[in-house]
Amino acid sequence: MTSKDKSLIVFQDKKIRRLWHKDQWFFSVVDIVEVLTDSPTPRQYWGKVKDREFIALELSPIWVQLKMTSSDGKAYETDCANTEGIFRIIQSIPSKKAEPFKRWLAQVGYERIQEIENPELAQDRVKQYYELKGYPKNWIDKRLRGIAIRQELTEEWKNRGIEKEQDFAILTNEITKATFGKKVEDYKEFKGLTRKNQNLRDHMTDWELILTMVGEKATTDITISKDSEGLEECKESAIEGGTIAKNTKEELEQKIGRPIASKENYLHLTEKKKQIEDKGA
């Protein structure tokens, strides 16, 4: 797998699916319609726009159908368009978000080309993002290292037959549960994270990040050593990796006399994050 496999991007807390196809990004039209309109039925909304603006005028389609993963973890044929096509579609949708979205989309496309040519730029951009939000430098260094370890693990899982988003979530839950005694959603609730799109790791303390890295790095190495294949075997390796992190956590807790799992979070930076995203960062 390559750096082109970043299949989700976020605009103002809304996820947009995309796929690298014929040397360029293609974006889910329905996802973009939902972002621009906040419609509860974006698929129907897009159907009406498509009929009115393109089919009725007998214009050539500016979209193609590509298989994309849906919320149920299955892949379906989905109307997708490249950046040029998306700009044309945006013109057909009245929305106060149109201009900021166009600026953001143009920037996303330009940055992605840069990152493909020089992958280190992607890490620099993430670092800058966290710095702008106000995270401590030492925390940022750990978070970036954690991202690299996480990517190494997910690449290994992909190479061993893990494809569905829900299966990645299952395996991640096994590591987190083995390490901290909580599934991801339970841990988010413990930390007071109420929004679905809030990333648990963005609210972890230093030790929580370190132990998460230990669990995931151990899982990667155990998976390779045992030559785990498929969901069930990878799940066993995930539990073993998380258990190694748990043992480290328990020994540390015994030495320092307090629990590592903390309700501490970075919610006070939420407003700063919103301001950054509104500017298209």
Phi and psi in degrees as a GROMACS rama.xvg file:
@    title "Ramachandran Plot"
@    xaxis  label "Phi"
@    yaxis  label "Psi"
@TYPE xy
-123.369  178.607  THR-2
-67.3553  -7.35408  SER-3
-78.6618  -2.99012  LYS-4
-87.7837  18.666  ASP-5
-77.2505  90.5412  LYS-6
-86.915  -3.19353  SER-7
-131.941  137.291  LEU-8
-129.478  163.596  ILE-9
-128.23  131.204  VAL-10
-124.426  116.291  PHE-11
48.4299  50.8025  GLN-12
71.0118  6.9942  ASP-13
-106.431  131.464  LYS-14
-84.4435  137.754  LYS-15
-125.194  123.153  ILE-16
-79.0339  146.356  ARG-17
-148.445  161.143  ARG-18
-142.61  134.554  LEU-19
-80.1213  115.582  TRP-20
-143.317  125.452  HIS-21
52.9435  47.6471  LYS-22
63.4326  28.6141  ASP-23
-158.102  163.284  GLN-24
-81.466  136.969  TRP-25
-117.777  133.509  PHE-26
-110.45  147.586  PHE-27
-67.7044  120.147  SER-28
-66.3698  -40.722  VAL-29
-61.2303  -40.5633  VAL-30
-62.6193  -39.8984  ASP-31
-70.8967  -37.9644  ILE-32
-60.445  -41.5345  VAL-33
-63.2714  -40.9046  GLU-34
-62.3438  -45.1126  VAL-35
-75.2759  -31.683  LEU-36
-110.567  -19.2319  THR-37
56.6901  25.9925  ASP-38
-69.4243  137.622  SER-39
-72.5652  -15.2676  PRO-40
-129.464  68.5607  THR-41
-62.8398  -28.8726  PRO-42
-66.0229  -43.9219  ARG-43
-67.542  -38.2474  GLN-44
-59.5819  -47.7668  TYR-45
-63.4495  -37.622  TRP-46
-59.0393  -41.0908  GLY-47
-69.0318  -41.6772  LYS-48
-62.8683  -43.2695  VAL-49
-61.5733  -44.4843  LYS-50
-65.936  -44.0161  ASP-51
-73.4062  -44.9436  ARG-52
-91.6754  -19.6373  GLU-53
-126.453  -57.5263  PHE-54
-67.2097  -45.9542  ILE-55
-62.7614  -30.6258  ALA-56
-91.8375  3.57898  LEU-57
55.2631  39.6655  GLU-58
-88.4953  151.898  LEU-59
-66.5355  138.935  SER-60
-60.103  138.175  PRO-61
-106.098  17.4137  ILE-62
-127.685  161.47  TRP-63
-130.805  161.997  VAL-64
-100.151  121.703  GLN-65
-127.915  150.596  LEU-66
-77.7401  123.558  LYS-67
-129.989  149.427  MET-68
-75.065  130.007  THR-69
-94.6505  -179.897  SER-70
-64.8566  -19.3503  SER-71
-88.0718  4.49001  ASP-72
85.5849  -2.74401  GLY-73
-100.292  154.396  LYS-74
-95.2765  132.333  ALA-75
-130.393  153.353  TYR-76
-63.3393  126.376  GLU-77
-132.499  136.802  THR-78
-65.2535  123.938  ASP-79
-133.47  152.449  CYS-80
-141.417  151.426  ALA-81
-77.8965  -179.322  ASN-82
-57.5577  -43.9516  THR-83
-60.8606  -43.954  GLU-84
-65.5091  -39.0225  GLY-85
-63.2053  -39.6426  ILE-86
-60.3287  -38.7353  PHE-87
-67.3451  -40.9121  ARG-88
-66.0199  -39.9961  ILE-89
-57.5017  -36.2121  ILE-90
-62.8059  -21.3532  GLN-91
-93.1383  -0.0839002  SER-92
-121.129  112.208  ILE-93
-68.3676  120.006  PRO-94
-160.167  136.152  SER-95
-70.2247  -14.0637  LYS-96
-88.4769  -3.93063  LYS-97
-58.3945  -49.7121  ALA-98
-67.5048  -49.4684  GLU-99
-61.3717  -33.0671  PRO-100
-68.541  -40.3622  PHE-101
-62.903  -41.358  LYS-102
-64.4499  -41.5569  ARG-103
-64.8964  -44.0192  TRP-104
-63.8714  -41.3653  LEU-105
-62.6135  -40.6675  ALA-106
-67.5266  -40.7362  GLN-107
-59.5556  -45.2244  VAL-108
-63.0166  -43.9737  GLY-109
-66.4609  -44.7922  TYR-110
-63.8624  -36.7693  GLU-111
-66.7968  -39.0363  ARG-112
-61.1344  -43.4891  ILE-113
-60.9921  -43.3974  GLN-114
-69.2947  -33.0789  GLU-115
-64.7298  -39.9235  ILE-116
-74.1023  -31.3317  GLU-117
-142.396  89.8297  ASN-118
-57.5414  -23.9651  PRO-119
-63.7172  -24.4811  GLU-120
-64.015  -33.035  LEU-121
-62.7144  -43.5375  ALA-122
-65.7381  -40.1222  GLN-123
-61.4342  -38.1449  ASP-124
-68.9073  -39.551  ARG-125
-64.0994  -42.7177  VAL-126
-59.3951  -44.7796  LYS-127
-63.7185  -37.8998  GLN-128
-59.7081  -47.663  TYR-129
-68.8634  -35.2765  TYR-130
-62.9874  -42.3992  GLU-131
-64.341  -31.2593  LEU-132
-76.6561  -16.4383  LYS-133
100.817  13.6398  GLY-134
-69.6178  148.09  TYR-135
-64.6304  147.55  PRO-136
-59.7603  -45.126  LYS-137
-61.6019  -36.76  ASN-138
-65.5848  -43.3222  TRP-139
-59.3716  -42.8225  ILE-140
-59.0194  -42.1667  ASP-141
-68.7598  -40.284  LYS-142
-62.7585  -42.3792  ARG-143
-66.0955  -40.74  LEU-144
-64.1996  -38.354  ARG-145
-63.224  -37.1505  GLY-146
-62.7393  -43.2632  ILE-147
-63.2151  -42.327  ALA-148
-66.7957  -39.9321  ILE-149
-62.2186  -43.244  ARG-150
-63.7009  -39.2406  GLN-151
-61.0256  -40.7788  GLU-152
-67.2109  -47.6307  LEU-153
-65.6966  -33.2283  THR-154
-63.431  -40.7584  GLU-155
-64.6579  -42.5243  GLU-156
-61.8856  -43.0455  TRP-157
-60.3926  -39.4024  LYS-158
-70.1983  -11.7984  ASN-159
-114.587  24.715  ARG-160
93.1899  7.56306  GLY-161
-89.5043  117.145  ILE-162
-124.684  -38.9278  GLU-163
-76.3714  142.22  LYS-164
-58.5835  -38.229  GLU-165
-67.4903  -28.8549  GLN-166
-72.5967  -36.816  ASP-167
-61.5722  -40.5943  PHE-168
-64.8902  -39.9166  ALA-169
-61.6947  -46.9342  ILE-170
-66.2961  -40.9599  LEU-171
-62.1266  -40.5256  THR-172
-61.5287  -37.3426  ASN-173
-64.4638  -41.0586  GLU-174
-66.5202  -47.4676  ILE-175
-63.4282  -42.2011  THR-176
-65.81  -41.5522  LYS-177
-66.4031  -37.4658  ALA-178
-75.4826  -52.1761  THR-179
-109.717  -5.99034  PHE-180
78.9352  12.6713  GLY-181
-138.157  141.031  LYS-182
-71.5423  165.098  LYS-183
-56.3084  -48.0695  VAL-184
-64.9453  -37.4201  GLU-185
-66.2892  -37.9724  ASP-186
-67.2373  -39.37  TYR-187
-62.7106  -41.9126  LYS-188
-63.794  -40.6409  GLU-189
-58.5866  -36.2035  PHE-190
-89.0265  -0.0557082  LYS-191
81.2561  24.3581  GLY-192
-93.0543  111.292  LEU-193
-102.176  -18.985  THR-194
-90.716  139.073  ARG-195
-61.348  -32.7882  LYS-196
-85.4421  0.179977  ASN-197
-75.0818  128.95  GLN-198
-85.1738  120.689  ASN-199
-55.7062  -41.3965  LEU-200
-67.1033  -25.0644  ARG-201
-71.8185  -5.39783  ASP-202
-124.332  15.3528  HIS-203
-86.0986  150.301  MET-204
-77.8654  174.432  THR-205
-54.8723  -49.6868  ASP-206
-68.1255  -34.4781  TRP-207
-63.9037  -41.6062  GLU-208
-63.3735  -44.197  LEU-209
-62.1747  -45.1742  ILE-210
-67.928  -33.1275  LEU-211
-63.0597  -41.6114  THR-212
-63.5238  -42.3963  MET-213
-59.5759  -47.439  VAL-214
-61.3775  -41.8925  GLY-215
-76.8259  -37.9404  GLU-216
-66.6026  -42.0736  LYS-217
-61.4594  -40.8919  ALA-218
-62.0745  -42.7255  THR-219
-59.1385  -49.4423  THR-220
-68.1967  -37.8326  ASP-221
-66.9619  -41.4356  ILE-222
-58.3603  -43.7187  THR-223
-67.4337  -45.5156  ILE-224
-62.2827  -40.5216  SER-225
-87.6894  -6.45267  LYS-226
53.9967  47.2883  ASP-227
-63.6386  137.595  SER-228
-131.712  137.225  GLU-229
78.0917  172.8  GLY-230
-63.9174  -47.3479  LEU-231
-65.8169  -43.9629  GLU-232
-68.715  -39.775  GLU-233
-65.7082  -31.6272  CYS-234
-65.5168  -41.5945  LYS-235
-60.6215  -43.0798  GLU-236
-66.4273  -35.4059  SER-237
-64.6696  -42.1986  ALA-238
-64.318  -41.2441  ILE-239
-65.2648  -41.7271  GLU-240
-63.9779  -44.2058  GLY-241
-65.0677  -32.639  GLY-242
-66.9721  -36.4035  THR-243
-61.1213  -43.8014  ILE-244
-65.2715  -38.1493  ALA-245
-62.3015  -42.5664  LYS-246
-61.838  -40.0433  ASN-247
-63.8847  -43.3212  THR-248
-60.9182  -47.1868  LYS-249
-66.1425  -38.1381  GLU-250
-65.5042  -41.2369  GLU-251
-65.2675  -44.5503  LEU-252
-59.3379  -37.654  GLU-253
-64.5708  -36.5967  GLN-254
-74.8114  -38.736  LYS-255
-97.6007  -11.4197  ILE-256
73.9358  26.0486  GLY-257
-153.514  155.99  ARG-258
-73.293  148.755  PRO-259
-81.2709  -41.8269  ILE-260
-60.497  123.334  ALA-261
-128.091  147.134  SER-262
-79.9024  -3.84805  LYS-263
-58.4905  139.248  GLU-264
-146.817  -178.765  ASN-265
-116.283  34.7034  TYR-266
-63.1374  -23.5813  LEU-267
-66.2362  -12.9147  HIS-268
-94.5131  0.0025195  LEU-269
-58.4264  -43.8762  THR-270
-64.2058  -38.7103  GLU-271
-64.9173  -39.5249  LYS-272
-60.0846  -42.8283  LYS-273
-63.5929  -40.956  LYS-274
-63.6304  -38.2031  GLN-275
-66.2387  -45.7715  ILE-276
-66.1217  -34.787  GLU-277
-63.6674  -26.1825  ASP-278
-86.8334  -1.99599  LYS-279
90.1885  16.6978  GLY-280
